[in-house]
Amino acid sequence: MAYEIEELEILSEDLNDRTDKSLASFQHELTGMRVGRANSHILDGISVDYYGAPTQINQLANITIPEARLLCITVWDASMIKKVEKAIIDANIGITPSNDGKIIRLVFPEPNEERRRSLVKEVKTLSEKAKIAIRNIRRDIIEESKKLKKAGSLTEDMQATFEKDVDKQVTAQIAETDRIAAAKEAEIMKV
């Protein structure tokens, strides 16, 4: 009996870990979205060739947000300003940097209504992908519990109870995904 419960606890922990990772991935994707306000996360995936080694911009420079729609990048090594500017242009983030010789400025334009609607569609798409990933995790965990039942490690009642618990956890994670998506949509549509 203790062996059966231990196996179910392992499956339950696996479910929690995997769904939490899916939710964290969804949140990370949303932080990188450009919604009209300066956001330093937009530079997270951009690397610069720094003396032969690809290096993240945040490791080469100080990134500040002095105003709501302005991001300033102060590169510590002045000889790297042109390379940083070129890397930002090549990354195609939709913002053209301006360089005054000391500081690179990124001015975030106010998104128009059409752009806001397309961002909301993108949020919905990302939300649906996250929900699909969570449902696939549920399917995998339930299949594992059915294998345990078939092998004789679980009784039918224990397996049915476990399935109900899994469904409750997955429903809660999907509701959390919907809540996060709704908050992001409200943030995007706010003028």
Residue pairs with C-beta under 8 A, 6 or more apart in sequence:
3 153
4 148
4 153
4 154
4 155
4 158
7 148
7 153
7 154
8 145
8 154
8 158
8 162
11 141
11 144
11 145
11 162
12 162
12 165
12 166
12 169
14 141
15 137
15 138
15 141
15 166
15 169
15 170
16 169
18 137
19 134
19 137
19 169
19 170
19 173
22 130
22 133
22 134
22 137
22 173
23 130
23 134
23 173
23 176
23 177
23 180
25 130
25 133
26 126
26 127
26 129
26 130
26 177
26 180
27 180
29 126
30 123
30 126
30 180
30 181
30 184
31 39
31 41
32 39
32 41
32 42
32 44
32 45
33 119
33 122
33 123
33 184
33 188
34 42
34 93
34 94
34 95
34 108
35 111
35 119
35 187
35 188
36 69
36 108
36 109
36 110
36 111
37 68
37 69
37 108
38 65
38 67
38 68
38 69
38 70
38 71
38 106
38 108
39 71
39 108
40 58
40 63
40 65
40 71
42 71
42 93
42 95
42 106
43 56
43 57
43 58
43 63
43 71
43 73
43 88
43 93
44 56
44 58
45 91
46 56
46 57
46 87
46 88
46 91
46 93
47 54
47 55
47 56
47 57
47 87
48 54
48 55
48 56
48 57
48 60
48 80
48 83
48 84
48 87
49 55
49 83
50 60
50 77
50 80
50 83
57 63
57 73
57 84
57 87
57 88
60 75
60 76
60 77
60 80
60 84
61 73
61 74
61 75
61 76
61 84
61 104
62 73
62 74
62 76
63 71
63 72
63 73
63 74
64 71
64 72
64 74
65 71
65 72
66 72
69 107
69 108
69 109
69 110
70 105
70 106
70 107
70 108
71 105
71 106
71 108
72 103
72 104
72 105
72 106
73 84
73 97
73 103
73 104
73 105
73 106
74 102
74 103
75 81
75 84
75 104
78 102
81 99
81 101
81 102
81 104
82 99
84 104
85 97
85 99
85 104
88 95
88 97
88 104
88 106
89 96
89 97
95 106
95 107
95 108
95 109
97 104
97 105
97 106
98 104
98 105
98 106
98 107
99 105
111 119
111 188
116 188
116 189
119 188
120 185
120 188
120 189
123 181
123 184
123 185
123 188
124 181
124 185
126 181
127 177
127 178
127 180
127 181
130 177
131 174
131 177
134 170
134 173
134 174
134 177
135 170
135 174
137 170
138 166
138 167
138 170
141 166
142 163
142 166
145 154
145 159
145 162
145 163
145 166
146 159
148 154
148 159
149 155
149 156
149 158
149 159
154 162
